[in-house]
């Protein structure tokens, strides 16, 4: 019975130390970097939606107009360049 308890305690401590080691290795992402990441994902989503729009057979003019709306304030240029403002 004591051997079972010892094994259980060792298992719990091993799992807890592994979780602690994983948390220790992760770095906190600064807010400005998190914002950049979110902006890039939003631009990528807008471009993906534009591709889907074109694939659906809609006109390039309509799809680019929607892309411009989706990217307002994110990308650079007429077609939402995959650059960000700094």
N, C-alpha and C positions, 0 to 999 in steps of 0.2 A: 504494500500500500504506500509506504514512504517513497519507494522508487517511482511510483506513478506521479506522486505530488512533485517530486524533484524534477522529473521530466517535463511536467506541465509548466512549472515555474521557469525552467530553462527555455522552453519554447516561447513563453510569453515575453521573457526578457529579450530573446533573440529577435522576435518580431518588432518589439518596441525600439530596440537599438537600430534596426534596419530602417524603420520609418524616420527616426531621428537623423540618421545619416543622409537620407534622401532630402529632408528639409534643409539640412545644413548646406548641401551642395547647390541649392537653388538660390539665385540672386533675385532680389526685389527689382522689378521693372519700373524705372522712373515714369512719372505721369506723362512727360512729353514724349517718351518713347512709345508708351501705350497708345497715345493719341495718334502718333505716326502709323503704328500698326493698324489701328482702326481705320484710318484714312485710306491706307493701301488696300485693305480688305473691301472698303466701300467702293473704291475705284475699280477693283477687280470685279466686283459684283455688277457694277454698272456696265462694264465692258462685256461681261458674260451675258447680261440681259440684251445688250445691243447685238451680240452674235446670234442669240436666239431669235431676236426680232427679224434679223436679216434672213435667217434660215426659214422663218415662217412664211417668207414671200412678201413681206411688207416692203415698201419702197425705202431706198437708202435715205432719202430725205426725212421720212417719218422716223426711222430708227435713229438717225443722227440727232434729230430734234429731241427725242426721248433721252438719248445719251447726254445731251447738253443739260437737260433738266436734272437728270440723276447725278451728274457730276458737279453741279453748281457749287462753287466754293471748295472743291477738292482738287481737281486737275488743272492743267495748264493748257491753254489754247482751245481752239474750236472743237476738237475731238477728244477732249479730256485726256491729255497726255499723261502717261504713267509717271509723272514727276509730281512732287508735292511742293507746296509753297513753303518758303523759309524766308 
